[in-house]
Amino acid sequence: MTGKPLPMARPIPPALREKPKRERLPEWFRTSLPNGKQQAIFNETKAAVADNKLHTVCQEARCPNIHDCWASGDATFMIAGQECTRGCRFCAVGTIKTPPPLDLDEPTNLAEAVTSMDLRHVVITVVNRDDLPDSGAEHYKKCIDAVHLAQPEITLELLCSDLAGDMEALAYLLDKSPLSVFAHNVECVPRLDNIVRDHRASFSQSIAILAEAKKLRPDILTKSSIMVGLGESDEEVTQTLQLLKDANVDLITIGQYLAPSSKHLVVDRFPQPEQYDIWAKQALAMGISGIASGPLVRSSFKAGLLLRKSQDLKNSESMPGAYVYVNGLQDIHTTSLKADID
């Protein structure tokens, strides 16, 4: 047959392609922006971070609580770079195979930034540095020590990587460390490891790091976090809580996973607010020392409050929007998330 060739279908430009429908967030995800004095504090915190050339996980991970925490004068600082050598499918932090060298001035800049703020508790979190022989342990230690030297009255928490399972690096990091809390997140229930996390991470490796940290420094509280809405069942969350308890983890946070973009894992479900209260009560019954549980809770959200309540049984501070409780308290009014919403 002869004749004119049929016209080829033209590709649809990316901007015009139909995007997958994203489920609308439930009512309980509403947050309020700071105003007045709180807005001024938020701006000061933001300026201090920028002036000292620092990065915060609040910004990099697009945390929904950034205004609440920064307006309260709290911030979680992220060290060792802006990008991670791993590519977990839930995380908003960028991925890079060969990151730039460590910033040797970062410990000093971090200490100066903390000194310029009115803080009681500082969380230092890290990106994975699989490119370094010690996974960044020496640099993390320098940053912690610099902040403690500048502000010894501030309690410190490290949200650490798994250090590629290197127990010698962990021992060096924790030796004589002024930390109050050593945190490392298991992120999800064990069954979802291969779906949610980078292939170099695993639940077993994370649990091993947490258990070893407690053996090395029993005086430091250990902490971990679980995201829900990734495909787990309620029962699997309960089982994961027990696994964390078996590893002698002291503090736990449970929060809702939110997809940072259409390229990340989609949200599987939104557990009802009262389910977070159930998990919190289960954790306490297992003997977990303290827990923050609620949709908006993140691993660093109100970290200082959870620490203070676990150390002082008379502490009456509250955390709106989450069930916060510690074992050993008597005649205390707990903050139920469902009650807050109703």
N, C-alpha and C positions, 0 to 999 in steps of 0.2 A: 504494500500500500504506500501511496505517496500522499503528500499534502503537507500542510504547515505543522510544525511541531507544537505539541500541547504546551501551554505556559506552565512553568514550574511554580509550585506554591511558594510564596515568599514567607520566610520565617517571621514569626510575630516578635516584635521588639520586646525585650525584657520588661520594660515599663508598662506594656499593654497586656502582658500575660496575666491570666487570672491567678490570683494568689490564694493559697489554701485558707479556708475560713478558720479564724481563731475564735475559740469559744470565749464568750464574754465572762469577765471575772465576777465571782459572786459578790454580794453586797458587803461582805465582811472584809473586803480588801481596800475599802476606802481609807485613805490617809489624809491628814490635814497638813497644810504648809505652815511654816513658822511665820510669826508676825511680830512687829514691835521689837522688844528686847531680844526675843529668841532669834529673829531674823538677823539682828546685828551680830549676835554670837555666831550664827551660822556663817555669815560673811567673813568674820574674823578667822574662823577655823579654815575656811576655804583659802583665804589669803595666806595664812601661815603655811599651809601645805604647798601652795604655788611658790611662795618666796623661798622655801627651802628645797625646791626641786624634788619633792617627794611624790609618791603615788599612794593612793588609798584603795583598799578593796571596795570601799563604799562606792567609789566612782567606777573602777574597772569592772566590777561585777554588777553594776547598775542596781544596787540594793534599794528596795522600796522604802527602807527606813532611814535613808541618808539625812533627810531634813530633821527627823525626830532626834537622831543621835547627835548630829552636828549642832543642832540648836541647843542641845543639853551640854555641849562642850566636849563630847566624846567623839573619837575617831579611831578607826582601825587602819594602821599604816601597813602598806605592802612594800616589802623590800626585795632586793636582788633583781629588780627589773620590772618592766611593764608587761612582758610576755613570758609565757610558760613553755617549757620544752615538751609538755604533754598536750594532748588534744582530747580532753574529756568532752563528751557530747552534751553536757548540761551547762558548761561554764562559759561565761561571757568574756573571760580574760583571753587575750590573743595568744596564738601559738607560734613558736619560732623554733627551728631546728638548731640554729647556732646563734645564741643570743650574744649581745655585746659583752665585753668584760665587766666585772663588778665595779661599781662606783666606790672607790676607796674613801671618798668623802661622805658616803651615806651615813655611817654611824654618827659622825659629828653633826651633820645636817638634821638627822632624826632627833638627836638629843636637843638641839637648839629649838626645833619646832615644838617638841613636847614642853620645853621650858617656857615657851611663849604662850602656852595655853593653860587654861584653868582645868586641869584633869586630875582625877583620882585614880583611874585605872586605864592602862594603855594595853591595847592588843596589837601585837606585831605579827602579821601574817606574811607568807612567802609564796613565791612562785617556785615550781619545781625547777631545779638546775641539774638535770641529768648529765649536762656537759662537764660538770666539775667532779674531780675525784672524790670529794667529800660531800657532794650534793649541796654544797653551800653552807655546811655546818659552821665552819670557822667564821664566815661573814655574819651569819645569824647571831653567833655568840658575841661578836664585836658590837653589833647594834644593840643587843640587850644590855651588855655591860655599859655602853656609853650612856644609855638612857638612865640606868640605875645610878651611875656615878653623878649625873647631872641632877636627878630628881629621886633621891633614895626613898622618899616617903610614898611614891607612887607604886601601886601594885602592878606587876607585869604579867602578861599572858602571851604565850607564843602559840600561834596556830601554825603548826609546822607541816612540812611535807613528810612523806614516808622515808625520806633519805635513801631511797632505793633499797630499803631493807638493811642498810649498813648499821649494825649495832655498835661498832667502834666509833663511828661518827656521832651516833646518838650519845654514847657515853662521854665523848669529848664535849659535846654541846651542853650537856646537863651538869658536868663537873663544876661544883661550886657556883652554880647558876643562881641568880637572885629571883628566878621566876616563882610566881605564886601558882600559876596554872600552865600545864603543858597540854596543848590540844592538838588533836589530829583527827580529821573527819573520815569516817568510813563511807559517808555519802549516801549509800543505798543499802538495801537488803542484799545478802550474798548472791542470791540467784540472778540479780540484775547487773552484776559486775561487768560482764562482757558487753552489755548493751550501753551502760551508762558511762563507764570509766575508760581511760586509756589502757591499752593492753599491758602497760608496765605497772599498773596499779591493781591491787586485789584486796578483798576483804581480809584474807588470811594474813597478808603482809601488813596491813593497817593494824589489825588486832595485835600482831606480834610486836609492833613498835609501841603501841599503847601499854601492853603488858610489861615490856622491858623497861619503859620509862618509869613505871611504878616501882619496879624492882630496884632500879638504880637510885631513884629519889622518892622514897615513900612519903617524904614530907611535902612534895609538890602534888597538887591536885591534878588529876588527869581528866580530860574532857573530849567528847566526840559529838558528832552531829549526824542526823538522819534526815534526808529529804523524802517527802511522800508525794505521790502523784506521778510516779514513774512506771507504774505497772505492778506494784506490790499489793499484797492483800493485808488487811488489818492484822491477821494472825502472824504474817511474816514480820511485821514491825515489832510485835510483841516478842517473837523469837529472837530478833536482832537485839532488842533491849537486854534480853537474858545473856546473849553472847558478850555484850559489852560489860555487863555486871560480872560475868565469869572472868573477864580480863582485868577486873578491879578498877574499871573506869568510874570516876567519882561523879562527874557532871555530864549531863546530856541535854542537847537541844533537838527539837523536832519541828520542822517547818514545811510549808508547801513549796514544791518546785514550780517555778515559773519560767517558761521558755524565753531566753533572752532575744531570740530572733526566729524566723521561719527556718533557719538552717540547723537549729538545735532540735533536740528531742521534743516531741509534742507532749503536752500535759495529758496524762491518762485519766486523771480524776481530781476532784476537789473534795476531800473528806469533810464532812460536816464539823463545825466548830466543837461540838460536844465530844467528838471522837478523840480530839487532842487531850481533853480532860481525862478520858478513859486511859489513854496511853501514859499520861503523867502519873495517874494513881497506880497503874501497874508497875511502873518503874520504881516508885516509892516502896511498893509492897515487896519488890525484889531486893531492896536494900540500896538502891542508887541514892547517893547523898543529896543531889539536887537536880532539878529539871526545869527547863523553860520550854513550853509546848504550845504552839499556836500557828495558824497559817502564815502570819507575817514574821514569825521568829526566824532568825538566821543565826549561824554559829557564833557570830560576834555581837549580836544584838543584846544590849544591856548586859554585857559580859561582867562588868564590874558589880552590878546588882546581884547577879546570881552568885558571884564569889562572896560578896559581903553577907548575903543571907545564909550561905553555907558556913560561914565563919562565926556569925553572931546570931544566936538563936532568938535574940530580942529585936532583931532588925525588922522594922515595920514598913519599909519602903515597898512600893508596889510597881508592877509593870503592866499598865493597861494593854489589853489585847492578847494576853498570854497567861496560861496557868503557870505560876512560878511557886515552887514549893521545895522545901528541904526536909530531910528526915530529922527527927528529934525535936521538932517544935510542938509545943503544947498550946491548946486553946488559941490557935491563930486562924484568922479569917483568910482563907485562900482566895485568890482572884480567878474566878471562873471565866473563861473566854465567852461562853454562851451568855453569861449574866451581863458581861460588858455590852454585847450586841443587843440583847433584849432591852 
